[in-house]
Amino acid sequence: MATQAQRVASGVSQLDKLLGGLHIGDNVVWQDDAGSLAWEFCHNFILASQAQQRPIIYVTFDRSPKNLLDKLGPLANYQGLTILDCFTWGKGQGSEIFQRFYQETEPPCRVEPMNRPQDPEAVGEVLYALHGELTGDVRFVFESLTGMSELWGGEEAILRFYGHACPRLYELQTVAYWIMEKQAHTTRLKAQIGQIAQVVIELAIKRGTTSLTILKAENRSLESQHQPHNYWVREHTVVFDQQRRATGLVELGLRLKELRVKKGLSQTELSRMVGVTPSTISQVESNHIYPSLPALLKMAEVLGVEVASFFSDTGQSSRRLVFPAEDAQEVRLEDLSPGVVSAQLLTPMDFGGKAEPYLIEVAPGGSLPSHWFMHKGEEMGYVLSGRLQLKLRQSVQNLKAGDVVYLTSEMPTQWSNPGRGPARLLWLKIS
């Protein structure tokens, strides 16, 4: 009787439902249509692996160690993470500016330089030597097959390396993510790699909508295979459309993150106000743990919402017509000085409308080096009082009371108040 494969979490709950979980031994090939979509799934895979206390080896051909550590952020603080640097002496050509990393930096995790990344066999030897130092089911992220092709001089070298590595990693009981830019490779290579891999997933973006399609999943009987599933990402949380359509509810972790970000609080700030550790907030938002009831009540108090708002997109406030002034709440604007600009959200935090109204005030003489929101939708502002200047690319616009600002994809690079009094705006974020 065949033994059932051991399953592990990918860090994205709906992907686990669609895929039936990751199996120990899986080599997962991500065919990335845009070249940047797979990162969010890698991020969550690394986060889940850390929560399970599993060792991780991240093989980078495309990013310098400094760049990768910056992109990983807090994930880089995990002691079980090893970065195999195939960039510095590969695409970085041993440049002094990249070598300086090893002379001047004390990285939070282990970083191993690969001195001969142009040699696939040498990369394999170092890779398996690193694996031999670790225990348990090791997790791998290879960034990327496309980077290997550029360094190794073509697709045949990739196919030889992958053709040897994939079966070996399977026998070693690992789980490996392999990233490839779909448009950068021939149909032949994608077909041959897909034939060897246990799992193949396509990520695409069309008309601004991202979708995931499972092209192959060995040892699974899936109804969802070859069907595109639309999804969206907010603050590294991946949410699929059917999650909301199926129940009308949202996951606690996702909703907590939405409300925290809307309030303008970091995980550390929220943890301090609730009385738990930053790690607790991180694990709750990743749906790895549930908070205690006292902590949940305190979170609702700090964020200014009812507890029910953590479990639903539409709270009681969504059915109201009038919002009194006392409903307005101070919010923090990321990376902007609180002494220069302040903002109030004029509707409750859990209001589910398509427009978010803010009252924004800029101090006299104040200057802001960026826009107050990172927002992909439309925005509109009405100057209530005072004077303002906004810089958009090389253009400077002067605004006075009664003027209207309308933004689509544009993002101001500077706001300033040249007047002697505060400038106040009514600002709308439109989803």
Secondary structure, DSSP 8 states (H G I E B T S, - for coil): ------EE--S-HHHHHHHT-EETT-EEEEEESSSSSHHHHHHHHHHHHHHTT--EEEEESSS-HHHHHHHHGGGGG-TTEEEEE-STTTTTTT-HHHHHHHHH---SSEEEE-S-TT-HHHHHHHHHHHHHT--SS-EEEEE-HHHHHHHHTSHHHHHHHHHHHHHHHHHTT-EEEEEEEGGGS-HHHHHHHHHH-SEEEEEEEETTEEEEEEEEETT---SSTT--EEEEEETTEEEEHHHHHHHSB--HHHHHHHHHHHHT--HHHHHHHHTS-HHHHHHHHTTSS---HHHHHHHHHHHTS-GGGGSBSS-GGGG-S---GGG-EEE--TTS-TTTEEEEESS-TT---SEEEEEEEE-TT-EESS-S---SSEEEEEEEESEEEEEETTEEEEEETT-EEEESS---SEEE--SSS-EEEEEEEE-
